């Protein structure tokens, strides 16, 4: 008897996680199913919110899109980031919009 657990259907994705505490930046590559990456990022969010140190975290993923005008593939980066209140108070210049 063979049991199909559905592991062959799991879509593994590549992510880049960036953690900035003060002026120190740590970058980690993460290869995982999107659900697992999402859970890990949520845990990082919780830790960041509770930290008294200035912390900013981001997660990004590269995606290839077809440029119909140039008839070529282009790599774009999808990114989300979060900073705690202490970080935003200490590094306000990072959050100013260019007009």
Wavefront OBJ file of the C-alpha trace (Angstrom):
o trace
v 0.000 0.000 0.000
v 1.349 3.438 -0.989
v 0.285 6.625 0.783
v 0.583 9.887 -1.129
v 1.459 12.706 1.280
v 1.493 15.269 -1.529
v 5.119 16.335 -0.963
v 5.792 16.449 -4.688
v 3.167 19.193 -4.974
v 4.937 21.562 -2.548
v 6.255 24.640 -4.328
v 9.666 25.634 -2.908
v 10.521 29.329 -3.263
v 13.658 31.430 -2.700
v 13.592 34.482 -0.445
v 16.053 37.015 0.927
v 15.519 38.081 4.542
v 17.266 41.231 5.742
v 17.527 42.117 9.416
v 18.895 45.528 10.391
v 19.534 46.220 14.065
v 20.880 49.734 14.443
v 23.548 50.049 11.758
v 24.289 46.312 11.519
v 22.716 44.441 8.590
v 22.377 40.663 8.376
v 21.166 39.017 5.168
v 19.950 35.431 5.001
v 18.780 33.351 2.060
v 15.680 31.293 2.762
v 14.468 28.408 0.615
v 11.098 27.131 1.771
v 7.447 26.700 0.829
v 5.642 30.044 0.915
v 3.575 29.026 3.972
v 6.714 28.251 5.994
v 8.423 31.483 4.916
v 5.305 33.423 5.867
v 5.222 31.847 9.344
v 8.906 32.612 9.915
v 8.454 36.223 8.798
v 5.444 36.636 11.111
v 7.566 35.409 14.022
v 10.269 37.932 13.097
v 7.576 40.644 13.063
v 6.494 39.720 16.589
v 10.092 39.752 17.836
v 10.711 43.115 16.149
v 7.637 44.706 17.722
v 8.728 43.565 21.193
v 12.355 44.658 20.842
v 13.600 47.810 22.567
v 16.429 48.077 20.014
v 15.888 49.810 16.656
v 15.045 46.957 14.256
v 13.973 46.820 10.613
v 13.214 43.571 8.795
v 12.384 42.861 5.185
v 11.680 39.868 3.015
v 12.026 39.923 -0.745
v 11.660 37.583 -3.674
v 12.736 37.936 -7.273
v 10.235 37.245 -10.019
v 10.676 37.069 -13.768
v 8.141 38.965 -15.859
v 7.829 39.176 -19.628
v 8.438 42.633 -21.117
v 6.166 42.657 -24.162
v 7.664 45.872 -25.539
v 11.291 44.663 -25.471
v 10.400 40.995 -25.993
v 12.567 39.833 -23.097
v 12.332 38.572 -19.536
v 12.939 41.068 -16.757
v 13.687 40.323 -13.099
v 11.758 42.397 -10.567
v 11.986 42.338 -6.798
v 8.875 42.018 -4.625
v 9.653 43.311 -1.138
v 7.901 44.019 2.140
v 9.529 45.613 5.150
v 8.665 46.538 8.704
v 10.413 48.721 11.275
v 9.590 49.100 14.934
v 8.866 52.476 16.536
v 12.373 52.805 17.969
v 13.894 52.316 14.521
v 11.566 54.868 12.931
v 12.432 57.408 15.622
v 16.184 56.860 15.201
v 16.247 56.692 11.370
v 13.408 58.958 10.144
v 15.282 59.825 6.917
v 14.683 56.301 5.631
v 10.927 56.880 5.658
v 10.644 60.256 3.948
v 8.909 60.264 0.579
v 10.526 61.915 -2.421
v 8.146 64.441 -3.962
l 1 2 3 4 5 6 7 8 9 10 11 12 13 14 15 16 17 18 19 20 21 22 23 24 25 26 27 28 29 30 31 32 33 34 35 36 37 38 39 40 41 42 43 44 45 46 47 48 49 50 51 52 53 54 55 56 57 58 59 60 61 62 63 64 65 66 67 68 69 70 71 72 73 74 75 76 77 78 79 80 81 82 83 84 85 86 87 88 89 90 91 92 93 94 95 96 97 98 99
